[in-house]
Amino acid sequence: MDTGGGIRLERLADGHAAAVLAFERENRAWFARSVPDRGDTYFTAAGFAERHRALLAEQDGGACHFHVVREAGGRIVGRVNLVDAAAGSAELGYRVAESAAGRGVARTAVEQVCRLAAEEYGLSELTAVTTVDNAASRAVLARTGFTEAGGAVVGGRPGLAFRRGLRAPGSESARTGQ
């Protein structure tokens, strides 16, 4: 699904494994600045393949919805995921390549996944957490309609929790804009 600005969101599939591993390896140090590192095993071909299969099984079971973000040339520049989907709610997580930072990629991808969450996945609320010192992530969440919902701990670091209600198309609140 094209999210505008040449950014395309795709549901995670088996065929994405090699490109996602390359994306994760290329950006490992960048991500580790703001989120806990995934550990060396994650970045090995065997470890990653096992984890990728597990993610696809979770997705097939409906508990999670994983996506890659591609730029116009087809290169993966981000990931945006909805995890622990249950009772109309899920937790949003996302990461964007260092080379794509500051270009609106995260904002565009989060906006698109919020639409998918309501329209395709039947969710009515999303939550998210970020570290207090991750100003860029906090800005993305604020710009995409999330509101601060209290403190949190992220990988042992002080964090903030956020929440956003979603409107299903055709609902009374969607028609009236409330």
N, C-alpha and C positions, 0 to 999 in steps of 0.2 A: 504494500500500500504506500503510495507516494504521499509524503507529509508536507510537501511544498519545499521550495528552496533546494530542490534536487536531493532531498533526503528521503529515503525509502525504508519503511519498517517492514520486516519480514518475520513471520513466526519461525522460531528455531526449528530446524530440521536436521536430519542425519547428515545431509550433504554440507552443512555449515561447519562441521567439526574442524577441519584443517585451517580454515580461514579464521575461526574464532580463537583457536590456539595461537595462531600467529599474532592476532590482535592482542591477546592477553600477554604474550611474551614481550611484544614490542612496547607495551605500556605498563609493564609490571612495576617499575620504579616510580612512574608517575602516579599510579593508583595507590601505591604503598604510602605516599605522602598524606593521604586523607582517609584511607580505609585499611583495615588489617590485611596484611599479605596472606595469600592463600597457601603458602608453603611450597617447598620445592617439588613435592610429588605431583601437585596439581599441574605443573608446567612440563612434566615429562609426557612423551607421546602416550605411553600406556596409562598413566594416571589420568591424563586428560580424557582419553577415550572412554575410560570407565566412568568418569564423572559425567561426560556428555550423554552416555547411554542412560545413566540414572536420571538426568534432567529430562530427557525425552520421555522416560517412563512416568515421571511425575506429571509432566504435561499431558500425556495421554490419559492419565487418571483424572484430570481436571483440577488438580490441587494447585497447579502453577501454570503460568502463561509466560513463556520466554520469547524474546525477540532480539534480532540483530538490527542494527541501524547501518544502512549503506549510503554512501554518498553517490553522486551522479555517475561516477566512473565504476561503481560496483564494489569499491573497497569498504570493508567493515570499519566504521568509525565510532561505533558505540553498541551498547546493549541496554535494553530496558526490560525489566521483568516484573511480574506480579506473582508473589509467592503466598503460600498459605491461604489460598482462596477458600473461604467457607462462610456460610451465613451472610452472603452478600458483600463481604469485605475481603480485601487482600492488602498485602504490604508491597509498596512500590520500591524498586531498587533500580539504579541506573549507573552507567559509567560511560564516559566519552574519552576517546583518544586524545592525547596531549596535542596532536596536530590539529584537532577539530575544536579544541577548547576556545571559548569566547566568540564562537560563530553562530550561536543560537541552536546548535544541534541538540543539546540536551532539552532545551525548552520545547522545541518542535517535536521531538520524540516523546516527551512526557505528555504533551497535549494530545498527540495521536493515541497513545496508549490509554489515556483517560477516556477518549471516545470509544475505543475498542472495549474497554472494561465495562462501560455502560451498555453499549449497543450489541456487542458480540458475546461477552462473557457473563452478562446479567448481574454485574456488581453494582452496588449502590454507594459504596464508600471505599476510599483508599487511605492507607496510612503510610507514612514514610519516616525514617529517622536519618539524622546526619550529625556529624560532630559539630560542636559549637564553633570550632575554628574553620569550618568549611563554608566560607562566605559565598562561594560560587554556587554550591548546592542549595544553600538556604535561599539564595536569590532565585534560582530556578523554581523551587517549590513555591515561593511567594508569587512569582509571575504566572504560575499555572494554577492558581486558585487554592493552594493549600494554606491552612492557617496553623499557627503554632498551637500545640496541644499539651505542652509540658516538657519536663526534663526526661532524659533517657541516658543510657550508657551504651556506647558503640565501641566494641573492641576494647573495653576497659577505659575508654576516654569519655569525658563529659559530652553529652549530646542533647539534641532536641528532637521531640516527636512532633509530627505534623499530621493533619487530617484534611481530607477533602471529600465532600459529598458529591455524588454523581447523579445526573438526571438521565433517565432512559428516554429515548426519543418518543414523542407522542404522549408523554406524561403531562398531567395538568401543569406542573411546575415548569416543564420545558416550554409549553405553549404560552404561559403567562410571563415567562422570564423570571420567575421568583424561585 
